[in-house]
Amino acid sequence: MTTSIPVNSSPQVLENGYQAPNNPILRLAFKTLCVIAVSRESLDHWKNTGNKEWKDHVSIMVNRFENTNITAGLVLATTTLFLSSVPPIKHLMAYNSSISYIFAMVSFGAALLSVISGSAVLVIYETSTAHKDMDTLKRMPRHQVIALLLWLAYPSVCLSISTCFLFVSIFIACFWSDNSVINVITVLACLAFLSNAGLTLYVFSVVGEKRVEDQKNLTDTSF
């Protein structure tokens, strides 16, 4: 007597943790996190961690972490100067006011976190990529992938927060100045900052996007 084993005609395909979610909102959030963490829109380069492209990517990431640490150190030194000194000309730039001082303190803390976390990420990242099997990345579950991306993005996020709060602190100190020229320069600097943020978002959404003409040409050449 023979027994038949039921076989599913459509086996369930398990989604890898490094692939983007299907939900549009979660997919956009995952894409943004990838850009901040690994300077890529996806984690497709995790499929093969033994080729030259992966080694080039590791070199780029190490260089990026080093530049982030240098920039965070400069921001940290600047905020330290503001917190520990008295304005030489108070009526031009009174950065010792309560509101400006609070923003400078937040900037100092974020810059310090960026330096500490950036140094830790740089050391561990270089050690891991040199002495561990990175092929395990593509077998990590979703929550471990998100935790890894957040850890890699932490120095850059802290640096961005520190820079923004330092800008706001200087903006408040200059905007409350009694000099009209300083006020005009401050408003222009704020507009330049906002326009740069808008251009950044625009470039991020446009660069790498496939155009309709390119897709049409690709379809025509396939026949």
GIURPE-V187215 format. One record per pair of residues at least 12 apart in sequence whose C-alpha atoms are under 6 Angstrom apart, sorted by the first residue. I is the first residue (numbers start at 1). J is the second residue. D is the distance in Angstrom with one decimal. If there is no record, write none. Layout:
i=I j=J d=D
i=I j=J d=D
This chain:
i=17 j=140 d=5.9
i=17 j=141 d=4.7
i=17 j=142 d=4.1
i=18 j=43 d=5.9
i=36 j=153 d=5.6
i=37 j=149 d=5.5
i=37 j=152 d=5.0
i=37 j=153 d=4.1
i=46 j=138 d=6.0
i=49 j=135 d=5.9
i=69 j=115 d=5.4
i=69 j=118 d=5.9
i=72 j=111 d=5.4
i=72 j=115 d=5.9
i=72 j=159 d=6.0
i=76 j=108 d=5.7
i=76 j=111 d=5.4
i=79 j=108 d=5.5
i=91 j=177 d=5.5
i=91 j=178 d=5.7
i=92 j=177 d=5.0
i=93 j=173 d=5.2
i=93 j=174 d=4.9
i=93 j=177 d=5.9
i=94 j=173 d=4.9
i=95 j=173 d=4.7
i=100 j=169 d=4.5
i=100 j=172 d=6.0
i=103 j=165 d=5.5
i=103 j=169 d=5.2
i=104 j=166 d=5.6
i=104 j=169 d=5.7
i=107 j=162 d=4.0
i=107 j=165 d=5.2
i=107 j=166 d=5.5
i=110 j=158 d=5.1
i=110 j=162 d=5.0
i=111 j=159 d=5.7
i=111 j=162 d=5.4
i=114 j=155 d=4.4
i=114 j=158 d=5.1
i=114 j=159 d=5.6
i=117 j=155 d=5.7
i=118 j=155 d=5.0
